[in-house]
Amino acid sequence: MPEPDSSVLARRTDIIAAMRAIVPASGAVIAEEDALRPYECDGLMAYRQLPMIVVLPENTAQIAAILKYCHQNKIRVVPRGAGTGLSGGALPMADAITISMMKFNRVLDIDWDNRACVVQPGVTNLGITRAVEHRDFYYAPDPSSQIACSIGGNIAENSGGVHCLKYGLTTNNVLGLEMVTIEGDILRIGGKALDSAGYDLMGIITGSEGLLGIVTEITVRILRKPETARAMLLGFPDNQAGGDCVAKIIANGIIPGGLEMMDAPAIRATEDFVHAGYPLDVESLLLVELDGPAIEVDHLIERVGDIAHQCGAVYSRISETEEERALFWSGRKNAFPAIGRMSPDYICMDGTIPRGRLSDVLTGMQVFSQRHGLRVANVFHAGDGNLHPLIMFDANQPGELERAEAFGADILKLCVEVGGCLSGEHGIGIEKRDLMPEMFSEDDMKHQERLKLAFDEDQLLNPGKVFPVLHGCGELKTLHARSVANKFPDIPRF
Ligand SMILES: Cc1cc2nc3c(=O)[nH]c(=O)nc-3n(C[C@H](O)[C@H](O)[C@H](O)COP(=O)(O)OP(=O)(O)OC[C@H]3O[C@@H](n4cnc5c(N)ncnc54)[C@H](O)[C@@H]3O)c2cc1C
């Protein structure tokens, strides 16, 4: 991470006083070590750092005033939602203010006619569905962390979930945003309509990992619940057959509501934990959900069953009741904690590959597993080609964390090599920051950096994230001016 700025740390008492003047509510400025401790990491718990202070504002005007102050006084800022991120995006900095969005927790408006819901960023993902389900609506993107993660964090990471194959990721379900810039300006982008005039700023902000501004209000699309949804469990003797079945389902023009895959270690760990009724004698399990009018669902279940049979399925079971469908899903949704029971620590990787390369990448992972001497279990959003290898290790054993990280890096490099990318939904954060050059050329990176600088010239918003850290120490800023782009020729670049 960038070195803490000692001149900022020397002003800590003044900064605390300034924050208390802007956000006077009791307990809204946290400065004591014990109370700062819960903010020291996000879901990437291998990395921890106490923030300088934490502030919990409750309205947009306060955020604007905080950011204006930070801009004028050159103080770094780390936005934070629920802290469930898995790539270290909300990791604090010793000289930065962590701004927690947890008091922005209200649903502001439900516009049934326009099928839109306006919420504050601290509302949980599931909270949106809870607010509209009494009229048979729901919010489609459904990260497994949806009970806890905030919609603001979902925007920042462009989060996905099991239903995103058919209904799109966060970016496909956001209609409008309010965002405060580091200068304290309040921008309103989009609205309740499907498109808006001007540059597609929403496309830039969604997935920007807290580097461009702080999102303070969000308008999302809500959908009518499908008339019927049924889930199928399909078991295969090997991963190749399961992967082929995924590719064939899509190639036949069927887009399931969800199309997930688990390998043998994941199936066994999950069944042991949740008792979802998963078969234990298969090497690869598909969970396929078909939704829509009942007559269409029945037809598609038959077609998917035929395709699975052609691909060599050795197990098939179809949910007969809503409870059974929920039980099938509860296994998949609890796969991460299930792996957590098998190993003191695990890292959840996130990469994307073309669907057709699934079995190559799984074979590669077995080679890496032996090379690094660590176990791996796999759950995937198979329809999207989004992999989640869970690498198991014990942080108390010297060198195991480093081996787990090297294993993860090998997997991500392989994803890029086969035509995929570094992240499907968890973002880059600090976790994959140094792998960015595997994916982007120097020119690509420069253009992304220029975009960052257009919003935040002094790099005060969430520094040390996304861009390789060499760029955090002043070099990045020089790229803003083309005439000095070749400064520091002696520093090795990617
Ligand atoms: C068990 C488990 C399962 C998960 N499953 C999934 C899954 O299926 N799919 C998936 O996509 N992810 C998943 N995740 C990852 C995580 O839940 C998502 O990335 C989520 O969107 C993070 O939301 P958060 O509120 O916790 O954000 P945080 O972790 O607090 O922050 C994430 C990033 O967002 C930025 N940020 C937060 N709020 C704002 C704001 N208002 N304005 C600007 N920037 C902001 C932060 O600076 C940070 O960079 C899972 C995590 C866990 C622990």
The ligand as a Gaussian input file, in Angstrom:
#p B3LYP/6-31G(d) Opt

LIG

0 1
 C      -19.728000     -15.333000       1.663000
 C      -19.605000     -14.338000       0.548000
 C      -20.226000     -14.610000      -0.652000
 C      -20.121000     -13.698000      -1.720000
 N      -20.771000     -13.979000      -2.890000
 C      -20.714000     -13.092000      -3.899000
 C      -21.401000     -13.355000      -5.126000
 O      -22.082000     -14.367000      -5.290000
 N      -21.295000     -12.440000      -6.113000
 C      -20.565000     -11.292000      -5.959000
 O      -20.513000     -10.507000      -6.888000
 N      -19.908000     -11.029000      -4.815000
 C      -19.965000     -11.884000      -3.784000
 N      -19.297000     -11.608000      -2.621000
 C      -18.454000     -10.390000      -2.529000
 C      -19.136000      -9.149000      -1.918000
 O      -20.252000      -9.503000      -1.123000
 C      -19.553000      -8.171000      -3.023000
 O      -18.400000      -7.673000      -3.676000
 C      -20.363000      -6.974000      -2.510000
 O      -20.818000      -6.196000      -3.579000
 C      -19.593000      -6.056000      -1.569000
 O      -20.542000      -5.181000      -0.967000
 P      -20.222000      -4.475000       0.422000
 O      -21.365000      -3.606000       0.782000
 O      -19.844000      -5.455000       1.440000
 O      -18.994000      -3.564000      -0.005000
 P      -17.572000      -3.356000       0.699000
 O      -16.863000      -4.639000       0.849000
 O      -17.747000      -2.540000       1.927000
 O      -16.853000      -2.468000      -0.404000
 C      -16.582000      -2.992000      -1.670000
 C      -16.057000      -1.874000      -2.566000
 O      -17.081000      -0.941000      -2.780000
 C      -16.671000       0.384000      -2.451000
 N      -17.881000       1.053000      -1.969000
 C      -18.769000       0.590000      -1.045000
 N      -19.791000       1.431000      -0.935000
 C      -19.571000       2.444000      -1.807000
 C      -20.282000       3.628000      -2.159000
 N      -21.450000       3.940000      -1.607000
 N      -19.752000       4.443000      -3.107000
 C      -18.576000       4.132000      -3.700000
 N      -17.866000       3.041000      -3.401000
 C      -18.362000       2.210000      -2.475000
 C      -15.557000       0.170000      -1.441000
 O      -14.639000       1.244000      -1.442000
 C      -14.907000      -1.101000      -1.962000
 O      -13.994000      -0.779000      -2.987000
 C      -19.374000     -12.502000      -1.552000
 C      -18.774000     -12.228000      -0.323000
 C      -18.877000     -13.137000       0.710000
 C      -18.217000     -12.797000       2.013000

